[in-house]
Amino acid sequence: MSRVKNIYCHFLVFILIYFEFGYHMVVAEALHGSVRILIILIAVMPLCFMMKSIQTSSVLLALYLFALVLLNSMRDASIANSIQLLIPICIGFVVANSINLPELVKVYNNVMVFLAAYSIITFVLALLFPAFIQMLPLLGYRLDTKATMHNALFSVCISNAENVRNYGITWEPGAFSVLLCVSLYSILAFEDRINRTKLLILVVAIITTFSTMGYIVMAGFFLAFMLKQKDGSKKVRKLIMIFACAFLVLLIVLPSSITDIVFGKLSGLFSEGKDMAYTTLARLNAIKYPFIAFCTSPIVGVGYDKFAEINRTLCDGVATNTILNWFAVMGALLGVPCAYYYTKLVLKVSTHAQLSMLGKIIILFSAIILVSTESLLRISLMYIFIFYGCSNQLRKCKNENTVYTRSL
Protein backbone atom coordinates (compact mmCIF):
# COMPACT_ATOMS: atom_id res chain seq x y z
CA MET A 1 0.00 0.00 0.00
CA SER A 2 1.43 3.37 -1.02
CA ARG A 3 2.01 6.05 1.60
CA VAL A 4 -0.78 8.26 0.24
CA LYS A 5 -3.29 5.40 0.16
CA ASN A 6 -2.24 4.34 3.64
CA ILE A 7 -2.88 7.83 5.06
CA TYR A 8 -6.19 8.04 3.20
CA CYS A 9 -7.33 4.63 4.49
CA HIS A 10 -6.62 5.66 8.09
CA PHE A 11 -8.67 8.80 7.52
CA LEU A 12 -11.50 6.80 5.92
CA VAL A 13 -11.69 4.24 8.72
CA PHE A 14 -11.82 7.00 11.33
CA ILE A 15 -14.54 8.83 9.37
CA LEU A 16 -16.68 5.68 9.20
CA ILE A 17 -16.28 5.04 12.93
CA TYR A 18 -16.86 8.66 13.93
CA PHE A 19 -19.90 9.28 11.72
CA GLU A 20 -21.61 5.91 12.28
CA PHE A 21 -20.65 5.11 15.89
CA GLY A 22 -19.69 8.47 17.37
CA TYR A 23 -21.78 9.84 20.23
CA HIS A 24 -21.18 13.35 18.92
CA MET A 25 -22.77 12.45 15.58
CA VAL A 26 -25.31 9.72 16.36
CA VAL A 27 -26.74 10.88 19.71
CA ALA A 28 -25.89 14.58 19.95
CA GLU A 29 -26.58 14.94 16.21
CA ALA A 30 -23.91 17.55 15.56
CA LEU A 31 -24.77 17.15 11.87
CA HIS A 32 -28.05 16.23 10.21
CA GLY A 33 -28.26 12.63 9.01
CA SER A 34 -28.30 13.57 5.33
CA VAL A 35 -25.17 15.70 5.78
CA ARG A 36 -23.38 12.84 7.53
CA ILE A 37 -24.28 10.50 4.68
CA LEU A 38 -23.03 12.98 2.11
CA ILE A 39 -19.68 13.38 3.92
CA ILE A 40 -19.25 9.61 4.16
CA LEU A 41 -19.97 9.20 0.43
CA ILE A 42 -17.44 11.90 -0.45
CA ALA A 43 -14.87 10.25 1.83
CA VAL A 44 -15.38 6.85 0.18
CA MET A 45 -15.44 8.15 -3.39
CA PRO A 46 -11.65 7.99 -3.99
CA LEU A 47 -11.81 4.23 -3.45
CA CYS A 48 -13.88 3.92 -6.63
CA PHE A 49 -10.73 4.85 -8.58
CA MET A 50 -8.62 2.31 -6.69
CA MET A 51 -10.59 -0.79 -7.66
CA LYS A 52 -8.25 -2.84 -9.84
CA SER A 53 -10.26 -6.03 -10.20
CA ILE A 54 -13.81 -6.54 -9.04
CA GLN A 55 -14.83 -10.06 -8.12
CA THR A 56 -17.89 -11.40 -9.89
CA SER A 57 -19.30 -12.83 -6.66
CA SER A 58 -19.20 -9.37 -5.05
CA VAL A 59 -20.94 -7.78 -8.01
CA LEU A 60 -23.70 -10.38 -7.97
CA LEU A 61 -24.18 -9.99 -4.22
CA ALA A 62 -24.27 -6.19 -4.50
CA LEU A 63 -26.83 -6.30 -7.34
CA TYR A 64 -28.96 -8.77 -5.40
CA LEU A 65 -28.94 -6.68 -2.20
CA PHE A 66 -29.62 -3.47 -4.13
CA ALA A 67 -32.57 -5.02 -5.96
CA LEU A 68 -33.92 -6.50 -2.72
CA VAL A 69 -33.77 -3.21 -0.82
CA LEU A 70 -35.30 -1.25 -3.70
CA LEU A 71 -38.17 -3.72 -4.04
CA ASN A 72 -38.72 -3.58 -0.29
CA SER A 73 -38.89 0.24 -0.42
CA MET A 74 -42.06 0.00 -2.51
CA ARG A 75 -44.06 -1.24 0.48
CA ASP A 76 -42.66 1.33 2.94
CA ALA A 77 -44.06 4.82 3.30
CA SER A 78 -40.62 6.46 3.37
CA ILE A 79 -37.75 5.68 1.01
CA ALA A 80 -35.28 7.28 3.45
CA ASN A 81 -34.82 4.05 5.42
CA SER A 82 -33.99 2.16 2.24
CA ILE A 83 -31.45 4.78 1.21
CA GLN A 84 -29.82 4.57 4.65
CA LEU A 85 -29.47 0.82 4.10
CA LEU A 86 -28.29 1.04 0.48
CA ILE A 87 -25.40 3.35 1.32
CA PRO A 88 -23.69 0.99 3.86
CA ILE A 89 -24.11 -1.85 1.34
CA CYS A 90 -22.49 0.30 -1.34
CA ILE A 91 -19.63 1.23 1.00
CA GLY A 92 -19.09 -2.41 1.93
CA PHE A 93 -18.83 -3.35 -1.75
CA VAL A 94 -16.40 -0.54 -2.62
CA VAL A 95 -14.12 -1.09 0.40
CA ALA A 96 -13.92 -4.88 -0.03
CA ASN A 97 -13.00 -4.50 -3.71
CA SER A 98 -10.50 -1.68 -3.20
CA ILE A 99 -8.45 -2.65 -0.14
CA ASN A 100 -6.93 -6.03 0.61
CA LEU A 101 -8.27 -7.44 3.87
CA PRO A 102 -4.85 -7.74 5.62
CA GLU A 103 -4.15 -4.09 4.71
CA LEU A 104 -7.50 -2.91 6.04
CA VAL A 105 -6.94 -4.93 9.23
CA LYS A 106 -3.66 -3.10 9.89
CA VAL A 107 -5.28 0.28 9.31
CA TYR A 108 -8.32 -0.55 11.44
CA ASN A 109 -6.13 -1.81 14.29
CA ASN A 110 -4.00 1.34 14.23
CA VAL A 111 -7.10 3.52 14.47
CA MET A 112 -8.71 1.42 17.20
CA VAL A 113 -5.55 1.16 19.32
CA PHE A 114 -5.25 4.95 19.21
CA LEU A 115 -8.94 5.41 20.14
CA ALA A 116 -8.61 2.78 22.87
CA ALA A 117 -5.49 4.37 24.40
CA TYR A 118 -7.09 7.81 24.27
CA SER A 119 -10.27 6.51 25.88
CA ILE A 120 -8.34 4.93 28.75
CA ILE A 121 -6.72 8.29 29.49
CA THR A 122 -10.07 10.11 29.52
CA PHE A 123 -11.64 7.30 31.59
CA VAL A 124 -8.94 7.70 34.25
CA LEU A 125 -9.43 11.47 34.21
CA ALA A 126 -13.18 11.00 34.68
CA LEU A 127 -12.49 8.79 37.69
CA LEU A 128 -9.81 10.91 39.34
CA PHE A 129 -10.71 14.44 38.24
CA PRO A 130 -14.48 14.62 37.63
CA ALA A 131 -14.38 18.43 37.96
CA PHE A 132 -12.09 18.61 34.94
CA ILE A 133 -14.52 16.53 32.87
CA GLN A 134 -17.35 18.94 33.73
CA MET A 135 -15.30 21.74 32.17
CA LEU A 136 -15.35 20.02 28.77
CA PRO A 137 -17.99 20.94 26.13
CA LEU A 138 -21.42 19.59 27.06
CA LEU A 139 -23.03 17.16 24.62
CA GLY A 140 -26.24 16.56 26.55
CA TYR A 141 -27.77 14.42 29.27
CA ARG A 142 -27.56 10.64 29.41
CA LEU A 143 -31.09 9.27 28.92
CA ASP A 144 -33.40 10.47 31.73
CA THR A 145 -30.68 10.87 34.35
CA LYS A 146 -28.68 13.80 35.68
CA ALA A 147 -25.54 12.33 34.14
CA THR A 148 -24.00 14.60 31.54
CA MET A 149 -21.97 13.68 28.46
CA HIS A 150 -18.93 15.76 27.57
CA ASN A 151 -16.85 16.00 24.42
CA ALA A 152 -13.19 15.05 24.94
CA LEU A 153 -12.33 15.22 21.22
CA PHE A 154 -11.55 11.58 20.38
CA SER A 155 -13.66 10.31 23.26
CA VAL A 156 -16.74 11.20 25.28
CA CYS A 157 -16.86 11.26 29.07
CA ILE A 158 -19.76 10.89 31.46
CA SER A 159 -20.13 13.03 34.57
CA ASN A 160 -22.50 12.88 37.57
CA ALA A 161 -23.15 9.22 36.83
CA GLU A 162 -23.57 6.50 39.42
CA ASN A 163 -20.88 4.46 37.65
CA VAL A 164 -18.23 5.72 35.25
CA ARG A 165 -17.83 3.58 32.13
CA ASN A 166 -15.64 3.91 29.06
CA TYR A 167 -17.75 5.10 26.12
CA GLY A 168 -14.76 5.68 23.91
CA ILE A 169 -15.94 7.70 20.94
CA THR A 170 -19.22 5.83 20.57
CA TRP A 171 -22.87 6.20 21.57
CA GLU A 172 -22.52 3.71 24.45
CA PRO A 173 -19.92 1.40 26.03
CA GLY A 174 -21.35 -1.72 24.34
CA ALA A 175 -20.86 -0.19 20.89
CA PHE A 176 -17.27 0.73 21.73
CA SER A 177 -16.74 -2.80 22.98
CA VAL A 178 -17.88 -4.16 19.59
CA LEU A 179 -15.23 -2.13 17.79
CA LEU A 180 -12.57 -3.12 20.32
CA CYS A 181 -13.39 -6.84 20.09
CA VAL A 182 -13.16 -6.76 16.30
CA SER A 183 -9.68 -5.27 16.63
CA LEU A 184 -8.71 -7.80 19.30
CA TYR A 185 -9.73 -10.72 17.08
CA SER A 186 -7.96 -9.35 14.03
CA ILE A 187 -4.73 -8.79 15.96
CA LEU A 188 -4.79 -12.34 17.32
CA ALA A 189 -5.60 -13.76 13.88
CA PHE A 190 -3.46 -11.64 11.55
CA GLU A 191 -0.44 -10.28 13.41
CA ASP A 192 2.74 -12.24 12.67
CA ARG A 193 4.26 -10.65 15.73
CA ILE A 194 1.65 -9.82 18.32
CA ASN A 195 2.41 -6.46 19.87
CA ARG A 196 1.98 -6.84 23.64
CA THR A 197 1.35 -3.13 24.09
CA LYS A 198 -1.48 -3.06 21.53
CA LEU A 199 -3.03 -6.16 23.06
CA LEU A 200 -2.83 -4.69 26.57
CA ILE A 201 -4.42 -1.41 25.45
CA LEU A 202 -7.34 -3.21 23.81
CA VAL A 203 -7.90 -5.50 26.80
CA VAL A 204 -7.84 -2.62 29.29
CA ALA A 205 -10.22 -0.62 27.10
CA ILE A 206 -12.66 -3.54 26.88
CA ILE A 207 -12.49 -4.05 30.65
CA THR A 208 -13.25 -0.37 31.33
CA THR A 209 -16.40 -0.50 29.17
CA PHE A 210 -17.88 -2.96 31.70
CA SER A 211 -19.80 -4.43 28.78
CA THR A 212 -21.19 -7.91 29.42
CA MET A 213 -20.95 -8.73 25.73
CA GLY A 214 -17.38 -7.42 25.57
CA TYR A 215 -16.27 -9.62 28.46
CA ILE A 216 -17.92 -12.74 27.04
CA VAL A 217 -16.58 -12.21 23.52
CA MET A 218 -13.07 -11.36 24.73
CA ALA A 219 -13.05 -14.52 26.87
CA GLY A 220 -14.23 -16.53 23.86
CA PHE A 221 -11.47 -15.14 21.64
CA PHE A 222 -8.79 -15.83 24.24
CA LEU A 223 -10.07 -19.36 24.86
CA ALA A 224 -10.15 -20.17 21.12
CA PHE A 225 -6.54 -19.07 20.62
CA MET A 226 -5.39 -20.86 23.78
CA LEU A 227 -6.66 -24.11 22.23
CA LYS A 228 -4.30 -23.84 19.26
CA GLN A 229 -2.21 -26.99 18.95
CA LYS A 230 0.60 -25.72 16.70
CA ASP A 231 4.05 -25.50 18.24
CA GLY A 232 4.45 -21.94 16.94
CA SER A 233 1.51 -20.80 19.03
CA LYS A 234 2.95 -21.73 22.47
CA LYS A 235 4.06 -18.18 23.17
CA VAL A 236 0.65 -16.89 22.11
CA ARG A 237 -1.10 -19.28 24.48
CA LYS A 238 1.26 -18.28 27.29
CA LEU A 239 0.62 -14.58 26.69
CA ILE A 240 -3.15 -15.08 26.54
CA MET A 241 -3.10 -17.13 29.75
CA ILE A 242 -1.31 -14.28 31.50
CA PHE A 243 -3.97 -11.81 30.31
CA ALA A 244 -6.76 -14.23 31.25
CA CYS A 245 -5.40 -14.77 34.78
CA ALA A 246 -4.93 -11.03 35.29
CA PHE A 247 -8.50 -10.48 34.11
CA LEU A 248 -9.86 -13.05 36.58
CA VAL A 249 -7.94 -11.45 39.44
CA LEU A 250 -9.33 -8.07 38.43
CA LEU A 251 -12.90 -9.41 38.51
CA ILE A 252 -12.32 -10.70 42.04
CA VAL A 253 -11.00 -7.39 43.40
CA LEU A 254 -13.51 -5.13 41.61
CA PRO A 255 -16.19 -3.61 43.87
CA SER A 256 -19.65 -5.18 43.75
CA SER A 257 -21.15 -2.07 42.14
CA ILE A 258 -18.98 -2.67 39.09
CA THR A 259 -19.48 -6.44 38.86
CA ASP A 260 -23.23 -5.88 39.11
CA ILE A 261 -23.06 -3.78 35.94
CA VAL A 262 -21.43 -6.63 34.06
CA PHE A 263 -23.07 -9.71 35.51
CA GLY A 264 -26.37 -8.27 36.69
CA LYS A 265 -27.75 -8.74 33.18
CA LEU A 266 -26.82 -12.41 33.21
CA SER A 267 -28.31 -13.05 36.63
CA GLY A 268 -31.45 -11.30 35.40
CA LEU A 269 -31.95 -14.10 32.90
CA PHE A 270 -32.93 -16.38 35.76
CA SER A 271 -35.27 -13.85 37.36
CA GLU A 272 -38.87 -13.10 36.56
CA GLY A 273 -41.07 -10.05 36.55
CA LYS A 274 -39.83 -6.99 38.43
CA ASP A 275 -36.63 -8.72 39.54
CA MET A 276 -35.35 -8.82 35.97
CA ALA A 277 -33.00 -5.98 35.07
CA TYR A 278 -34.32 -3.51 32.50
CA THR A 279 -31.32 -4.07 30.20
CA THR A 280 -31.81 -7.84 30.43
CA LEU A 281 -35.48 -7.54 29.52
CA ALA A 282 -34.63 -5.20 26.64
CA ARG A 283 -32.11 -7.69 25.23
CA LEU A 284 -34.65 -10.51 25.48
CA ASN A 285 -37.30 -8.40 23.76
CA ALA A 286 -34.77 -7.65 21.02
CA ILE A 287 -34.75 -11.39 20.35
CA LYS A 288 -38.39 -12.20 20.98
CA TYR A 289 -40.28 -9.64 18.92
CA PRO A 290 -38.06 -9.52 15.80
CA PHE A 291 -38.20 -13.33 15.76
CA ILE A 292 -42.00 -13.23 15.97
CA ALA A 293 -42.00 -10.69 13.13
CA PHE A 294 -39.83 -13.00 11.05
CA CYS A 295 -42.14 -15.95 11.72
CA THR A 296 -45.14 -13.96 10.45
CA SER A 297 -43.36 -13.38 7.12
CA PRO A 298 -40.32 -15.65 6.86
CA ILE A 299 -39.56 -15.08 3.18
CA VAL A 300 -39.87 -11.32 2.63
CA GLY A 301 -40.05 -10.03 6.22
CA VAL A 302 -42.31 -7.30 7.54
CA GLY A 303 -40.58 -4.32 5.92
CA TYR A 304 -38.69 -1.47 7.53
CA ASP A 305 -41.72 0.59 8.54
CA LYS A 306 -43.31 -2.29 10.43
CA PHE A 307 -39.97 -3.23 11.97
CA ALA A 308 -39.46 0.36 13.15
CA GLU A 309 -42.88 0.25 14.81
CA ILE A 310 -42.04 -3.05 16.54
CA ASN A 311 -38.75 -1.59 17.71
CA ARG A 312 -40.44 1.52 19.07
CA THR A 313 -43.46 -0.06 20.76
CA LEU A 314 -42.26 -3.50 21.84
CA CYS A 315 -38.47 -3.23 22.11
CA ASP A 316 -38.20 0.21 23.73
CA GLY A 317 -36.21 1.39 20.72
CA VAL A 318 -33.37 -1.06 21.37
CA ALA A 319 -33.91 -3.93 18.91
CA THR A 320 -30.21 -4.70 19.03
CA ASN A 321 -29.89 -8.18 17.52
CA THR A 322 -28.43 -7.45 14.10
CA ILE A 323 -28.86 -10.93 12.64
CA LEU A 324 -32.49 -11.24 13.74
CA ASN A 325 -33.14 -7.73 12.46
CA TRP A 326 -32.04 -8.80 8.97
CA PHE A 327 -34.55 -11.63 9.04
CA ALA A 328 -37.32 -9.47 10.52
CA VAL A 329 -37.00 -6.62 8.00
CA MET A 330 -36.69 -8.59 4.76
CA GLY A 331 -36.98 -12.20 5.79
CA ALA A 332 -34.74 -15.00 4.62
CA LEU A 333 -34.08 -13.10 1.37
CA LEU A 334 -31.87 -10.68 3.31
CA GLY A 335 -31.07 -12.65 6.46
CA VAL A 336 -29.63 -15.76 4.81
CA PRO A 337 -27.00 -14.13 2.55
CA CYS A 338 -25.97 -11.55 5.15
CA ALA A 339 -25.66 -14.08 7.99
CA TYR A 340 -23.96 -16.60 5.69
CA TYR A 341 -21.22 -14.28 4.42
CA TYR A 342 -20.64 -12.75 7.87
CA THR A 343 -20.09 -16.15 9.46
CA LYS A 344 -18.11 -17.27 6.42
CA LEU A 345 -15.63 -14.42 6.93
CA VAL A 346 -15.31 -15.27 10.62
CA LEU A 347 -14.54 -18.91 9.78
CA LYS A 348 -12.14 -17.97 6.96
CA VAL A 349 -10.17 -15.78 9.35
CA SER A 350 -10.11 -18.54 11.97
CA THR A 351 -8.84 -20.97 9.32
CA HIS A 352 -6.22 -18.41 8.30
CA ALA A 353 -5.14 -18.30 11.97
CA GLN A 354 -5.00 -22.13 12.04
CA LEU A 355 -7.42 -22.55 14.91
CA SER A 356 -8.62 -25.98 15.97
CA MET A 357 -12.16 -27.11 15.20
CA LEU A 358 -13.24 -26.38 18.78
CA GLY A 359 -11.58 -23.00 18.54
CA LYS A 360 -13.52 -22.22 15.35
CA ILE A 361 -16.79 -23.14 17.04
CA ILE A 362 -16.00 -20.86 20.00
CA ILE A 363 -15.03 -18.04 17.62
CA LEU A 364 -18.25 -18.48 15.65
CA PHE A 365 -20.45 -18.28 18.74
CA SER A 366 -18.45 -15.28 19.99
CA ALA A 367 -18.89 -13.54 16.63
CA ILE A 368 -22.65 -14.11 16.74
CA ILE A 369 -22.84 -12.68 20.27
CA LEU A 370 -20.73 -9.74 19.09
CA VAL A 371 -23.48 -8.51 16.74
CA SER A 372 -26.39 -9.50 18.98
CA THR A 373 -26.34 -6.63 21.48
CA GLU A 374 -25.96 -3.63 19.15
CA SER A 375 -28.06 -2.77 16.09
CA LEU A 376 -25.65 -2.73 13.13
CA LEU A 377 -28.37 -3.00 10.50
CA ARG A 378 -27.34 0.26 8.82
CA ILE A 379 -23.65 0.30 9.76
CA SER A 380 -21.08 0.13 6.95
CA LEU A 381 -18.64 -2.01 8.96
CA MET A 382 -21.17 -4.85 8.95
CA TYR A 383 -21.42 -4.88 5.16
CA ILE A 384 -17.67 -4.56 4.77
CA PHE A 385 -17.49 -7.85 6.70
CA ILE A 386 -20.15 -9.38 4.44
CA PHE A 387 -18.43 -8.44 1.18
CA TYR A 388 -15.06 -9.66 2.45
CA GLY A 389 -16.83 -12.90 3.34
CA CYS A 390 -18.02 -13.05 -0.26
CA SER A 391 -14.47 -12.64 -1.61
CA ASN A 392 -11.62 -15.13 -1.77
CA GLN A 393 -8.85 -12.83 -0.56
CA LEU A 394 -7.71 -14.97 2.36
CA ARG A 395 -7.57 -18.03 0.14
CA LYS A 396 -5.22 -16.14 -2.17
CA CYS A 397 -3.10 -15.04 0.78
CA LYS A 398 -2.83 -18.63 1.99
CA ASN A 399 -1.76 -19.85 -1.44
CA GLU A 400 0.93 -17.19 -1.61
CA ASN A 401 2.12 -17.86 1.95
CA THR A 402 2.08 -21.60 2.43
CA VAL A 403 3.75 -21.39 5.82
CA TYR A 404 1.92 -19.33 8.43
CA THR A 405 3.96 -18.68 11.53
CA ARG A 406 3.26 -16.66 14.63
CA SER A 407 5.69 -15.30 17.16
CA LEU A 408 5.93 -12.63 19.79
Buried (B, 14 or more C-beta within 10 A) or exposed (E): BEEEBBEBBBBBBBBBBBBBBBBBBBBBEBBEEEEBBEBBEEBBEBBEEBBEEBBEEBEEBBEEBBEBBEEBBEEBEEEEBBBBBBBBBBBBBBBBBBBBBBBBBBBBBBBBBBBBBBBBEBBEBBEEEBEBBBEBEEBEEBEEEEBBBBBBEBBBBBBEBEEBBBBBBBBBBBBBBBBBBBBBBBBBBBBEEBEEEBBBBBBBBBBBBBBBBBBBBBBBBBBBBBBBEBEEBBEBBEBBEEBBEEBEEEBEEBEEEBEBBBBBBEEBEEEEEEEBBEBBBBBBBBBBBBBEBBEEBEEBBBBBBBBBEBBEEBBEEBBBBBBBBBBBBBBBBBBEBBBEBBBBBBBBBBBBBBBBEEBBBBBBBBBBBBBBBBBBBBBBBBBBBBBBBBBEBBEEBBEEEEEEEBEE
